[in-house]
Amino acid sequence: MTESAALPFIDVRTIQPRERHPKIFAMVDELPVGKSFVIVNDHDPRPLHYQLQAEYPGQFSWTYLESGPEVWRVQVGREAAA
């Protein structure tokens, strides 16, 4: 089992589009410093990355674990408190 396989994850492919960002941001808000989770999507979630950078500057890491073409997996980690 890889380290990322043991992490909590959210598979947004199974969530209505209008509900995706609110659910992800709820997970982000609850994430303690030093912890991370994985987002699974059917397209590159780069716009979400920009939104996280704007709302939480310097607080989160963003690491691509898989970059398509059918599945994207991104590990989001909290690096600093607000």
C-alpha positions in Angstrom: 0.0 0.0 0.0 1.4 3.4 -0.9 1.3 6.3 1.5 -1.3 8.1 -0.6 -3.5 5.0 -0.6 -3.8 5.3 3.2 -4.9 9.0 3.0 -8.5 10.1 3.3 -9.9 11.0 -0.1 -12.9 12.6 -1.9 -13.9 11.2 -5.3 -15.6 14.1 -6.8 -16.6 12.1 -9.9 -19.5 10.8 -7.8 -20.7 14.2 -6.6 -23.0 16.7 -8.4 -20.8 19.5 -9.9 -22.4 22.3 -7.9 -21.6 20.4 -4.6 -18.0 19.6 -5.4 -16.2 22.7 -4.3 -18.3 23.2 -1.1 -17.5 19.6 0.0 -13.8 20.0 -0.8 -13.6 23.3 1.1 -15.4 21.7 4.1 -12.6 19.1 4.1 -9.9 21.8 3.7 -11.4 23.8 6.6 -11.3 20.8 8.9 -7.8 19.6 7.9 -5.2 19.9 10.7 -1.7 21.2 10.1 0.5 18.3 8.9 -2.4 16.2 7.5 -3.5 15.8 3.9 -6.2 14.2 1.7 -6.5 13.2 -1.9 -8.9 14.6 -4.5 -9.9 12.2 -7.3 -11.4 13.8 -10.4 -12.0 13.1 -14.1 -10.2 16.3 -15.2 -7.4 18.5 -14.0 -8.7 20.4 -10.9 -6.3 23.3 -11.5 -9.0 26.0 -11.1 -9.6 24.6 -7.6 -5.8 25.0 -6.9 -6.0 28.7 -7.8 -9.0 29.1 -5.6 -7.2 27.4 -2.6 -4.2 29.7 -3.2 -6.4 32.8 -3.1 -8.5 31.8 -0.1 -5.7 30.2 2.0 -2.4 31.8 0.8 0.6 29.8 1.9 -1.3 27.3 3.9 -1.6 24.3 1.6 0.5 22.1 -0.6 -0.8 20.7 -3.9 0.9 17.6 -5.3 -0.3 15.7 -8.4 -0.2 12.0 -7.8 -1.8 11.1 -11.2 -2.3 13.4 -14.1 -4.9 11.9 -16.5 -5.8 11.5 -19.1 -8.8 9.8 -17.5 -8.2 10.2 -13.8 -6.4 13.0 -11.8 -5.4 12.5 -8.2 -4.1 15.4 -6.2 -2.8 15.4 -2.6 -3.8 18.5 -0.7 -1.9 19.0 2.5 -2.2 21.7 5.2 1.3 23.2 5.8 0.4 26.1 8.1 -2.4 27.4 10.2 -4.5 30.4 9.2 
